[in-house]
């Protein structure tokens, strides 16, 4: 079955992948996803990948052994997929995303790309994958859609296969007044698009309701100092906030200059307050 649908998948991409040298697509006003699709966003996502590896020590958390088929949900630039392809050269890997314009090409020979909307259902047969990876999609999945998304991910996972999630929790620890202001702005923007920034905290319970017994780890990722990937996390978060500064100003009806001044002052406040952000890792095996 796996060989059959992977062979079919080679002809399934209806929209061509746009390379890093081509024009990237903007995020439309009616879309749920709040971050841009630009060359700068490609670089930020790759930076984020290295920050997470420095902090977590690995990009492969579930105890996966010799998977035959791997799905990367919301693949972004494809950087995680490439690492997985090197680690498991015998596997077939699929990069799935609603928009493939951020995906850096060409992909390794054992990888394929598919454009599909996770919120509309996964275009795969039941039990297609041994390992499913999803990372930092809180800005793309509305609160009400999470249970259905997780159920569909479980559907395409083979018995004995693993699901793995790495998500920001929306929590801020040791928060200063400027960070509180920015968080309130971003929460307003998220709410306009049906998003809830703390939704990932419910992933463990949603998975338990589906019959899994997940392993759960929670972390405080530092935005101060030089240890544990802090310099990379600072650059990552600041770049993401700067990329949506105009829409933050518009949605919250505040001057863009105020947003820009606030963001410029954030790193100093992070250092002074020793600010951290919440991170959640979850993995579980399908019975």
RAHU-V801768 format. One record per residue. RES is the residue in one letter. PHI is phi in whole degrees, 0 to 359 (999 if undefined). OMEGA is omega in radians with two decimals (NA if undefined). Layout:
res={RES RES}
phi={PHI PHI}
omega={OMEGA OMEGA}
This chain:
res={X X X X X X X X X X X X X X X X X X X X X X X X X X X X X X X X X X X X X X X X X X X X X X X X X X X X X X X X X X X X X X X X X X X X X X X X X X X X X X X X X X X X X X X X X X X X X X X X X X X X X X X X X X X X X X X X X X X X X X X X X X X X X X X X X X X X X X X X X X X X X X X X X X X X X X X X X X X X X X X X X X X X X X X X X X X X X X X X X X X X X X X X X X X X X X X X X X X X X X X X X X X X X X X X X X X X X X X X X X X X X X X X X X X X X X X X X X X X X X X X X X X X X X X X X X X X X X X X X X X X X X X X X X X X X X X X X X X X X X X X X X X X X X X}
phi={999 299 296 296 286 292 295 296 296 301 253 265 278 276 244 294 290 266 284 297 275 267 282 264 270 284 280 286 295 268 278 288 298 259 266 282 238 227 298 296 291 304 296 295 296 293 299 300 302 289 298 293 294 296 280 272 88 196 260 235 263 290 282 273 230 49 291 268 218 234 243 255 270 69 291 62 279 87 292 294 301 296 296 295 295 288 288 235 296 279 274 258 238 235 264 248 203 292 225 266 291 275 289 279 238 281 273 303 298 267 241 228 238 223 267 200 269 305 286 260 105 281 273 227 293 301 57 274 234 267 210 244 237 223 222 52 250 299 273 232 245 299 306 289 271 305 302 293 298 296 297 290 299 294 302 274 272 286 306 86 276 243 247 225 229 233 220 287 262 79 276 232 252 59 271 268 295 291 296 298 295 295 299 297 300 291 296 296 298 299 298 300 252 78 265 227 292 262 305 302 298 269 305 304 292 298 292 298 295 269 98 268 238 287 269 235 229 243 221 245 276 282 252 229 74 236 269 55 76 303 301 288 298 300 298 298 294 296 296 293 292 296 291 249 305 299 286 299 296 294 295 268 54 234 297 301 299 293 298 296 296 296 295 298 275 300 304 296 293 303 295 293 266 58 286 227 243 281 224 233 239 219 215 206 257 285 300}
omega={-3.11 3.14 -3.10 -3.07 3.07 3.06 3.09 -3.06 -3.10 -3.13 -2.98 -3.08 -3.09 3.14 -3.09 3.06 3.07 -3.10 -3.13 3.14 -3.10 3.13 3.10 -3.02 3.10 3.02 -3.09 -3.10 -3.13 -3.10 3.06 -3.06 -2.99 -3.07 -3.06 3.02 -3.06 3.06 3.11 3.11 3.03 -3.12 3.14 3.14 3.08 3.07 3.12 3.11 -3.13 3.08 -3.14 3.12 3.12 -3.10 -3.05 -3.14 -3.14 3.01 -3.12 -2.97 3.13 -3.14 -3.08 3.13 3.04 3.10 3.10 -3.08 -3.05 3.09 3.04 -3.05 -3.04 -2.92 3.11 -3.12 -3.11 -3.05 3.08 -3.12 -3.14 3.10 3.12 3.13 3.09 -3.10 -3.11 -3.07 3.14 -3.07 2.94 -3.04 3.13 3.00 -3.12 3.07 3.09 3.14 -3.06 -3.05 3.10 -3.05 3.10 -3.12 0.03 3.07 3.03 -3.05 3.13 -3.12 3.04 3.08 3.08 3.08 3.14 -3.14 3.13 -3.08 3.14 -3.14 -3.11 -3.07 -3.11 3.04 3.05 3.01 -3.09 -2.96 3.05 -3.03 3.08 -3.11 3.08 -3.04 2.95 3.08 3.14 3.13 -3.11 -3.05 3.09 -3.11 -3.06 -3.09 -3.03 -3.11 3.12 3.10 -3.13 3.10 3.14 3.06 3.11 -3.14 -3.07 3.08 3.12 3.02 -3.05 3.11 -3.03 2.96 -3.09 -3.11 2.97 -3.03 2.91 -3.06 -3.09 3.13 3.03 -3.11 -3.12 -3.02 3.03 -3.07 3.13 3.10 3.10 3.11 -3.13 3.13 3.12 3.09 -3.07 3.10 3.08 3.10 -3.12 -3.12 3.10 -3.09 3.06 -3.10 3.02 -2.95 3.11 -3.13 -3.12 3.10 -3.14 -3.11 3.14 -3.14 3.09 3.12 3.09 3.12 3.11 3.07 3.12 3.05 -2.96 2.93 -3.02 3.04 3.06 -3.06 2.94 -3.12 -3.02 3.01 -3.12 3.07 -3.05 -3.07 2.98 3.09 -3.05 3.14 3.13 3.09 3.11 -3.12 -3.13 -3.09 -3.13 3.13 3.14 3.12 3.12 -3.11 -3.14 -3.11 -3.13 -3.13 3.03 3.13 -3.09 -3.08 -3.10 3.10 3.05 3.14 3.07 3.14 3.11 3.10 -3.11 3.12 3.13 -3.13 3.12 -3.09 -3.05 -3.08 3.11 3.12 3.10 3.13 -3.07 -3.08 -3.08 -3.04 3.07 3.06 -3.11 3.10 -3.11 2.97 -3.09 2.99 -3.12 -3.11 3.09 -3.14 NA}
